[in-house]
Amino acid sequence: MALLRSYVGGHWHTPTAEGAPLHDAVTGEEIARISSAGIDMAAALDHGRRTGGPALRELTFHQRAALLKTLALHLTEHKDELYALSARTGATQRDSLIDVDGGIGVLFAYSGKGRREMPNAKVYVEGAVEPLGKGGTFLGRHILTPLHGVAVQINAFNFPVWGPLEKFAPAFVAGVPSLIKPASQTAYLTARLVELIVESGILPEGSVQLVCGSAGDLLDHLTPQDLVAFTGSASTAQRLRTHEAVVRHAVRFNAEADSLNCSILGPDARPGTPEFDLYVKQLVTEMTAKAGQKCTAIRRALVPAELIDDVAAATAERLAKVVIGNPANPDVRMGALAGLEQREEVRRSLKALTAAGQVVFGDPERVEVVDADPERGAFLSPVLLRADPDRAEPHEVEAFGPVATLLPYDSAEHAVELAARGHGSLVGSVVTGDAEFAASVVLGVAPWHGRVLVLDTEDARESTGHGSPLPPLVHGGPGRAGGGEEMGGIRAVLHHMQRTAVQASPKVLAAITGQWAAGAPRREDVHPFRKTLAELRVGDAVVAGPREVTQADIDHFAEFTGDTFYAHTDPAAAAANPLFGGIVAHGYLVVSFAAGLFVSPEPGPVLANYGLENLRFVTPVYPGDALTVTLTCKQITPRENADYGEVRWDAEVTKQDGTIAAQYDVLTLVAKA
């Protein structure tokens, strides 16, 4: 029988021990053995730090993001192979789409966000410049740089593709190498995923390593620069979080753990309404997708007391139509659990839950399956229960399978109180057409939830559902859910970086950040619009003006644009305005005059002006005022695989007495050569 290999230290490692058997969840057949025997965990971490980290830090955020896209395209070409292995975990084709396509989708998402929302640089600058002295010679700003360690990623069995990739993607964009440690039950799928990544040759060596089997003494060798991201049970998360090395070195630890997620049906959603049908459909989907083995699945269905019989009947009717069996059969809608041990674990949890209520649908001990042996395969019937909401068990016991419990509530406040009894959840949902009820419940449950979905007829068509974490939004939750956050867009990238407050002079701060700051040197030689991206430097500037603003200019602008706001056209009304005391120029007239002053009109490297940001009109401009503009190159961002880049300019418009009339950033696209 094949032994799963690990990838550490730049080579494939075959275990030196026989290993534990891994079984096909559908047939019970032994398909591989797993062991980490013989792996030098300290050497693996050292390889990531010494080889992977330096190679990644040589690249910019954009370059790393571009590699993610290339990798995503490569994995897309091998999806069918991953689907075939995914079926052996008990997953249906739809389940595999969630796991495989979802994981690849995270790579695409972080590739796009890395290029759109981060600079093409090696340092990330956060927030505005903070003046620390009255004279403008002492400034402060925050920068973020990649940690010089390894992101140790310990994953759960239920998402052997999505789980590793949603952790790997933000770490890679940040410039931190990953060591992936999959859960044993489905490690054969993660192992093939990593084989595809390594065989592609797309990523720098040391960017990713794989340990199949026990983690052994891996955590003993952590340093203050390393990180740990864990997905699994709350009890294991607690044990890892309090590991001596994690505590001693204050290792960044992120956990995504058990979660007794709830879904709340609004009182308005009575039988026959679209929201009632949406609720029942969503509940059944969350019970049966991945055979209920999702950390985001609905465990507690909170329903108005007067509607609980209707919901129970409608849900049972829909569950009765779910075909269970071999995922290879196109009629099958729910496959097996990940293994026989997992099935027994769910049955043990069900015994505790049934003590607190009654079974509405399903039999934990018997199930009819298609094209499979119900005993050799890890099959289990969906089980819907109904319980007293005041019993502790539904709020404390999670059956990690196709199980949900109906709980009645009698008011919005009661529903919020019941939701909070889960002591922290990854996700909750509210299904209602009543916006006021939704607002009341969402604000009530928010402190206990990492994410809340409000489902109604308006968003149902586009909604990705209760159980689908998305790359732009945080995945995590307080309390029992682990107290951590994954994804959430660039937040996850920054989690892998150190935020440092830098205090310096404007000149030094500009050199560190790569961004011009007020007070830093300017160069006024060749007009900066005549320079290519390769020739342009931060601090290149042009000063132009003055130009007088006349009453005729203001009148013409008002007539030409149709902007006849009284402050520009009615002397008496303008004089009564406490902010102006008389006719003032349009703010956009000031911006237009400034553009006319700093522009270099001849064809050249500047290809387009594509935006203004942070525009503020600071002091009014009156007829007779004279405007001068200072335009300074603030930031240069080359675009990968393009013959142009983005230049951000600091624009400051002043009046004849030196007061500032307007401040803003101008964005242009400039040819590289």
Steps between C-alpha positions, in 0.01 A plus 500: 500500500629846405650716770411869482810709447576829668682788331758656732842656458462519123445127441236229532522293815373141526410398857735267683208324672208292371248770586129499580245394237277750319172373363267589216199657672259337252635144465713461812794394283846584629649751256818620670699507821618807681791576731738788566772266632849615409419866440730749669242765592762753611679466165172544311425826678859614451474429126192720479670782687836480317387411148131579453484825694794679331380391154151633562623826650699569183167531320249784526139455605392520136754243387389256766135565413573432133654164591181411687299553183738283300470228764119527502493453122730198531283335766190570291647275231519215754158539664367168368782314674422680825127428457572128467693494828240724663232239426699252712450734798124449459445826315244538224576699187338804660704450817817480291412824327480669840837359605707490179356790303457698820866455589621595154262795512675628813829503305339706225341733756824571685686543175254772401494667840876493528537687171210741550529584868872470576799687357744348255760522776656300780366711785135579576430852627194539719307812591582865463819680595475614861664837582689462828633854533386854421775571247424211265847345534396206719245257354363155575344227291425130520663248269446124474771254400485118463579295806826303460344170599273224375121487500418159649154409374317216675186411308181304562389191307184644349655736243829342385542746209325821603637484854869503404457749214301758697784510755782478247382782268520798742824370653657477155392852400647626828831333419491228767560130412247237604529158661175311444400229746173337383266288712579135446156374384513687167873576478533303176307776320708780653817305417405486133416871508848581630657261246331698223629825648857375534506328160389822331821679597303825521588593857844574646652205686411502867171685443298195594573182694277208598501275805271198478435323829560605857637847567743342747723763657426758228371766739800458730716673239290812448659844531349847558498553122284192425122477485248222561160479333278219624162364390340227709345431837488756779673260737794450263518875438527559875779243530699649213445859612649419838797308360816607682675635189189686383464669838870562559558663162158670472455319169211640299228238531177500302229243569181417317322245716169339597194710432135442586377726222138605493249609239207714610166504317311829522140504630388646167624194307188291525423194284439609142739795516825492299703548818347189659602293200847659498546409865407136455709463185803657669463281809492181291794616290710570809409163650594301189784689325826322586273266703471783752876499562540874480610727782246749364202262478173584676484311830219696669189599302323773698135525397201696636314266733180526299681392180712215630256225396483642147879525473547147636255354248638692202861417588425131553319486166800649323752280683305191395584580138878509558667199334796369703777278369798471270592846370578343162125445448353817339179463703682519833467829686681409824809286531677342795666648803879509490536165676345243730658660805340829408162330465532350847598838641182654353291217642646561846409867477151410382440297814556812707273707275217248492501502880394865476237461230340280239590390149280659233669331205764230448646202678858524632541121475341424162526657157409401147780559250547473125790306341680445830514286810351699791727326750833506315447860398467780756138578418256664737145619456430870542353545847269788589417543868266719699595608849412721793704822450568518872687169501877540497586222254395670170716801594801295609518177296601510134433192288741563212285340232157527335328607821296805600267580789179704482460741793193722556526866601230748600650844422790668324668549836454131580651400165804721569540349847486145360751582227741633763477175694727346237779701668641619169433389143659526160177593326134563562220573257169681517232415244232767489332756281471741794797739491433633850496149648820421311673813628396429859623142489824568312606772743408273789694194383796680340722493813474120497557442129777542245257523210122546465299434183161663456305307239190631325344496154712795391842339551407130475591465132856624555555378855774240543318363802538467874798267494731658242794708629617746235853641450405870543327435834639376828461133587518442873311581813527577871497266796435137419562571130866558577530875537686535171461635148603359165463656155316832519686635199829676572446457876630143470809615311582757768461233770823348363689829527644711780357847547773744597464867591780698335596845630731704278556817301299542179805415288577177683133400524466539123809284446362225726144495366565585137235770531558876502395679819449872553833653595706246304722635219349592165680514164390758246698438182335348194122513517408164658238435231790477250657209694433132442428273792863385491623860521250630753596516866299557817531872579507620138282809490370797307382834642268698274307823526378737614167532323242752612140391548258764372129555544465434128666160547251409772200618296617310190561180696153521655333550163715244317457219757153582629632520857313811612518436873423826678849543648630547144214700349298693764705774673246565777449135586875433481566794733258351753682164497711490818770292330555730201371855553485560125524343154755215482645299214376147435728240650519319167593826329800514735592138409456575130723807516761297688499234226541771240801633688692174558421315178763453231278490191732342242484121434734317737530222755184595691228287345195588705365667812277237659392649828515735795506385861484664842375830359445771761411867451677663792432874470262693271628662182356847425504711187843661480688216672800362312565125496831313489523121479782274612488149353741246649560138407383316812507130412600290197335161443616306194243252372616146436469373142407847371694775326376767740461565870304712745632826640340672796562877519457729797312811386491808721325818385587815691384862489715811478536518878622137524178356642394167357192507279489130404692177556461169318675211329512478121529152347658456157614215281853550368691302238797302631722605210 
